[in-house]
Amino acid sequence: MGRRLVPLTLDNLPDFPRRCRSCVFWELDPVSGEAAAKSGNPEREKEAWISSVLLEWGSCGRVLYVDDVPAGFVMYAPPAYVPRSLAFPTSPVSADAVQLMTAWLNPGYQGQGLGRTLVQTVAKDLLRRGVKAVEAFGDAAWKEPACVLPADHLVAVGFKTVRPHYRHPRMRLELRSAISWKEDVELALDKLLGGARKDPVLRPL
């Protein structure tokens, strides 16, 4: 099975699931997001956002291919580029952290360690950029695919709650060492994978 992870660009954005290509949940504040939905051009807004972040900060995601078939993706960016984060009760994201926005893994490819691969790739990229930590808003009551990642999965890969909340805790993963981070992640995932026999990191969004 050939696995390939490439930086997110406007060229491979069409490989996202259709509903994800037109979703601007994180990219716009609530009011602007609603306006984009009513205008019928959310795809254009998402493209504009990705283009802006690419030019000013660099790659803000990775797309995963298995035998050249799109299998998943992950998106992340500094909080200054993520307006929706300010709408959460546990905001703001720390100034020294990059926000893990969202991720998706095709259900057909779960249970193969691909979710772990996606998350580790984010950590490696941010460490190379000198980022101290990554933070995310978890969903403590996750029941079905959505834009916010399940809080229990964030805990499983080493995130710690820095601001608790009954529904959307803000969680943080220190990136002091790529080696120690990988070891912690692999240990946690090996335990979960051994019991559940499916990928516990990312559920289909």
C-alpha positions as CSV (number, residue, x, y, z in Angstrom):
1,M,0.0,0.0,0.0
2,G,1.6,3.3,-1.1
3,R,1.1,6.2,1.2
4,R,1.8,9.8,0.3
5,L,1.3,13.0,2.3
6,V,1.4,16.2,0.4
7,P,1.0,19.9,1.5
8,L,-2.5,21.3,1.0
9,T,-2.8,23.6,-2.0
10,L,-5.5,24.9,-4.2
11,D,-4.6,22.2,-6.7
12,N,-5.4,19.3,-4.4
13,L,-8.3,21.0,-2.5
14,P,-10.7,19.2,-5.0
15,D,-9.6,15.9,-3.4
16,F,-11.4,16.9,-0.2
17,P,-14.9,15.4,0.3
18,R,-17.4,17.7,-1.3
19,R,-19.0,19.0,1.9
20,C,-15.5,19.7,3.3
21,R,-14.6,21.8,0.3
22,S,-17.5,24.0,0.8
23,C,-17.2,24.2,4.6
24,V,-15.9,27.5,6.1
25,F,-16.7,26.7,9.7
26,W,-13.1,27.5,10.9
27,E,-12.1,29.9,8.2
28,L,-14.7,32.6,8.9
29,D,-16.4,34.0,11.9
30,P,-20.0,33.0,12.6
31,V,-21.5,36.0,10.9
32,S,-19.3,35.9,7.8
33,G,-19.8,32.1,7.6
34,E,-23.5,32.5,7.5
35,A,-23.3,35.2,4.9
36,A,-21.0,32.9,2.7
37,A,-23.5,30.1,3.0
38,K,-26.4,32.4,1.9
39,S,-24.4,33.8,-1.0
40,G,-23.9,30.3,-2.3
41,N,-20.1,30.7,-2.7
42,P,-18.5,29.1,0.4
43,E,-16.1,27.2,-1.9
44,R,-14.7,30.5,-3.1
45,E,-14.3,31.8,0.4
46,K,-12.4,28.6,1.4
47,E,-10.1,28.9,-1.6
48,A,-9.4,32.6,-0.7
49,W,-8.6,31.6,2.8
50,I,-6.2,28.9,1.9
51,S,-4.5,31.1,-0.7
52,S,-4.0,33.9,1.9
53,V,-2.6,31.5,4.5
54,L,-0.3,29.9,2.0
55,L,1.1,33.3,1.0
56,E,1.5,34.7,4.5
57,W,2.3,31.6,6.7
58,G,2.8,28.6,4.5
59,S,1.2,25.3,4.2
60,C,-1.9,24.9,6.5
61,G,-2.7,21.3,5.9
62,R,-1.7,17.9,4.5
63,V,-3.6,15.6,2.2
64,L,-3.2,11.9,2.5
65,Y,-3.2,9.6,-0.5
66,V,-3.2,5.8,-0.5
67,D,-2.3,4.3,-3.8
68,D,-3.0,7.7,-5.3
69,V,-6.6,7.7,-3.9
70,P,-7.5,10.6,-1.5
71,A,-7.8,9.0,2.0
72,G,-7.8,11.9,4.4
73,F,-6.6,15.3,5.3
74,V,-5.8,17.6,8.3
75,M,-5.8,21.4,8.6
76,Y,-4.0,23.7,11.0
77,A,-3.0,27.3,11.3
78,P,-2.0,30.0,13.7
79,P,-5.0,31.3,15.7
80,A,-4.8,34.7,14.0
81,Y,-6.0,33.0,10.8
82,V,-8.8,31.1,12.5
83,P,-11.7,33.5,13.2
84,R,-14.1,30.9,14.4
85,S,-11.9,30.0,17.3
86,L,-12.8,33.2,19.1
87,A,-16.4,32.1,19.2
88,F,-15.6,29.2,21.5
89,P,-16.2,29.6,25.3
90,T,-12.7,28.4,26.0
91,S,-10.9,30.8,23.6
92,P,-8.5,32.2,22.8
93,V,-5.9,29.7,21.6
94,S,-2.5,30.6,23.2
95,A,-0.3,33.0,21.2
96,D,2.6,30.5,21.1
97,A,0.5,27.7,19.6
98,V,-0.8,26.7,16.2
99,Q,-4.4,25.5,16.2
100,L,-5.3,22.0,15.0
101,M,-8.5,22.9,13.2
102,T,-10.0,19.7,11.8
103,A,-9.2,16.4,10.1
104,W,-11.0,13.7,8.2
105,L,-10.2,10.1,7.4
106,N,-12.1,8.0,4.9
107,P,-13.9,5.3,6.8
108,G,-12.6,2.7,4.3
109,Y,-9.1,3.4,5.4
110,Q,-9.5,3.3,9.2
111,G,-7.7,0.7,11.2
112,Q,-4.5,1.0,9.1
113,G,-2.5,3.5,11.2
114,L,-3.3,6.4,8.8
115,G,-4.8,8.6,11.5
116,R,-1.6,8.3,13.5
117,T,0.3,9.2,10.4
118,L,-1.7,12.4,9.8
119,V,-1.2,13.6,13.4
120,Q,2.5,12.8,13.5
121,T,3.0,14.7,10.2
122,V,1.4,17.8,11.7
123,A,3.8,17.6,14.7
124,K,6.8,17.2,12.5
125,D,5.9,20.1,10.3
126,L,5.3,22.4,13.3
127,L,8.5,21.4,15.0
128,R,10.5,22.2,11.9
129,R,8.9,25.7,12.0
130,G,9.9,26.2,15.6
131,V,6.3,26.1,17.0
132,K,6.2,25.3,20.7
133,A,2.7,23.7,20.9
134,V,-0.5,22.8,19.1
135,E,-3.9,23.4,20.6
136,A,-7.4,22.3,19.6
137,F,-11.0,22.7,20.8
138,G,-12.3,19.2,21.6
139,D,-15.9,18.1,21.5
140,A,-16.6,16.3,24.8
141,A,-20.0,15.1,23.5
142,W,-19.0,14.0,20.0
143,K,-21.6,11.8,18.5
144,E,-21.4,12.2,14.7
145,P,-19.1,13.7,12.0
146,A,-18.5,17.4,12.6
147,C,-15.8,20.1,12.3
148,V,-14.6,19.7,15.9
149,L,-12.5,16.7,16.8
150,P,-13.6,14.3,19.6
151,A,-12.0,15.4,22.9
152,D,-11.2,11.8,23.9
153,H,-9.2,11.3,20.8
154,L,-7.1,14.4,21.5
155,V,-6.4,13.0,25.0
156,A,-5.4,9.7,23.5
157,V,-2.5,11.3,21.6
158,G,-1.2,13.4,24.4
159,F,-3.3,16.5,24.6
160,K,-3.9,18.0,28.0
161,T,-6.9,20.2,28.9
162,V,-5.7,23.8,29.6
163,R,-9.2,25.2,30.0
164,P,-12.0,22.8,30.9
165,H,-15.6,23.1,29.6
166,Y,-18.4,20.6,29.7
167,R,-18.6,20.6,25.9
168,H,-15.6,22.3,24.2
169,P,-12.5,22.1,26.3
170,R,-9.4,23.8,25.0
171,M,-6.6,21.2,24.8
172,R,-2.8,21.5,24.3
173,L,0.1,19.3,23.2
174,E,3.6,20.5,23.9
175,L,6.0,19.9,21.1
176,R,9.3,20.0,23.0
177,S,10.7,17.0,21.3
178,A,9.6,15.1,18.2
179,I,11.0,11.9,19.5
180,S,9.3,12.0,22.9
181,W,6.1,13.1,21.2
182,K,6.1,10.3,18.8
183,E,6.8,7.8,21.6
184,D,3.9,9.0,23.7
185,V,1.6,9.0,20.7
186,E,2.6,5.5,19.5
187,L,2.2,4.1,23.0
188,A,-1.2,5.6,23.5
189,L,-2.4,4.5,20.1
190,D,-1.0,1.0,20.3
191,K,-3.0,0.5,23.5
192,L,-6.2,1.8,21.9
193,L,-5.7,0.1,18.6
194,G,-5.0,-3.2,20.3
195,G,-8.4,-3.0,22.0
196,A,-10.6,-1.4,19.5
197,R,-9.0,-2.6,16.2
198,K,-9.8,0.7,14.6
199,D,-8.1,4.0,14.2
200,P,-8.9,6.1,17.4
201,V,-7.2,9.3,16.3
202,L,-9.5,10.5,13.6
203,R,-13.1,9.7,12.9
204,P,-14.8,10.7,9.6
205,L,-16.0,14.3,9.9
